[in-house]
Amino acid sequence: MPIGIFLADLFQCDVTGIDLNPEACRCAESNANNIGIKARVKIINTDFAKFARINEREKYDIIVANPPVDDDVSSEEIARYAGMSYENPDDSSYSFLTNSWHSSEGKDLADYIFEFRDNILKPDGRIILVFCTVDCDSPEYIYKKARLNGCNIIKVVDENISAESIGVESLGLKETHAFMAEFGRRL
C-alpha cells in the first residue's frame, strides 16, 4: 500500500489499497491521514482474490503491487499455512505469510492479480509489479504468470540495488536485482 499512497499523493488520484494484514491496513490509513490524503485513499482489509471475485462495480486504471515472490514454496508449506489469518500468527507463520504467501490452491498474489485483471481493470488498464530476485531465481517467474494469463510485458525497468541505496538496514545481502514491470492485455 505504500506505493498506492505515494501515487495518490503525487498524482492527486483516488486509490484503493487491499491487504490481508489488518495491521498493514491500520498503518496505511494512518499514513494517508498523516499526509492529508485520507479522503482519496480507501483501505480494504481482505484477500485480493476475494475482493476481485466480488468487485464488479468499480474498474480501475491500474493495479500496482509489490507482491510477495517466492518460487520455491513446497506444497507441504502451502497446505500448512493455507487459510491462516494474521489474527494470532506465530513467528514462523507471520514470516511465511508476509514473504511467501500462497493460497490453498498454490497460487500467489501475482497469480491472482493476472487472473482477475478482467474483473477489476478497465479495458486499457495496466498492471505494474515491483519485485526483486531475493526470493526468486529470475524475473521469468513473474513473466511466465503474465503470459499464462494473457498479458504482455509492456515495459521493464531493472537495476541492482543495495539496502544503503534505498535507506534501509541491510539484512546481510550485498545487492539485489529489482524490477518494475508493466503488463497489459494481449491483443
QUIWOMO-V594718 format. One record per pair of residues at least 4 apart in sequence whose ideal C-beta (glycine too) atoms are under 6 Angstrom apart, sorted by the first residue. I is the first residue (numbers start at 0). J is the second residue. D is the distance in whole Angstrom. If there is no record, write none. Layout:
{{I,J,D} {I,J,D}}
This chain:
{{0,16,4} {0,18,6} {0,27,4} {2,63,5} {3,14,4} {3,16,5} {4,30,6} {4,31,6} {5,9,6} {6,10,6} {7,12,6} {7,14,4} {7,36,5} {7,39,5} {7,40,5} {8,34,6} {8,36,5} {13,39,5} {14,40,5} {15,41,5} {16,27,5} {16,42,5} {17,43,5} {17,47,5} {17,50,5} {18,23,4} {18,24,5} {19,46,6} {20,85,5} {21,44,5} {21,85,6} {24,42,5} {24,44,4} {27,42,5} {28,42,5} {31,36,5} {31,37,5} {31,40,4} {32,37,4} {36,40,6} {45,49,5} {45,50,5} {47,108,6} {47,111,5} {48,111,4} {50,54,6} {51,115,3} {51,118,5} {51,119,5} {54,119,6} {58,121,5} {59,119,6} {59,120,6} {60,121,6} {60,124,6} {61,125,5} {62,112,6} {62,126,5} {63,127,5} {64,128,6} {65,129,4} {66,108,4} {66,109,5} {67,98,5} {67,99,6} {67,100,5} {68,130,5} {68,134,5} {68,135,5} {69,99,4} {69,134,4} {70,135,4} {70,140,4} {72,76,5} {72,77,6} {72,99,5} {72,101,6} {77,81,6} {77,101,5} {77,105,5} {80,92,6} {80,95,5} {81,103,3} {83,92,6} {88,92,4} {88,93,4} {94,98,6} {95,99,5} {96,100,5} {101,105,6} {101,107,5} {102,106,5} {106,110,4} {106,111,6} {109,141,6} {109,144,5} {110,114,6} {110,144,6} {111,115,6} {112,126,6} {113,144,5} {113,145,6} {113,148,4} {113,150,6} {114,148,6} {116,120,5} {120,124,3} {125,181,6} {125,183,5} {126,182,4} {127,181,5} {128,180,5} {129,179,5} {130,178,6} {131,175,5} {131,177,4} {132,176,5} {133,175,5} {135,140,4} {138,142,6} {138,178,5} {139,143,6} {145,150,4} {145,182,5} {149,185,5} {150,182,4} {151,183,6} {151,185,5} {152,182,6} {153,181,4} {153,183,5} {154,181,5} {155,180,5} {156,179,5} {157,178,5} {159,174,5} {159,176,6} {160,164,5} {160,165,6} {160,177,5} {161,174,5} {162,167,5} {162,169,4}}
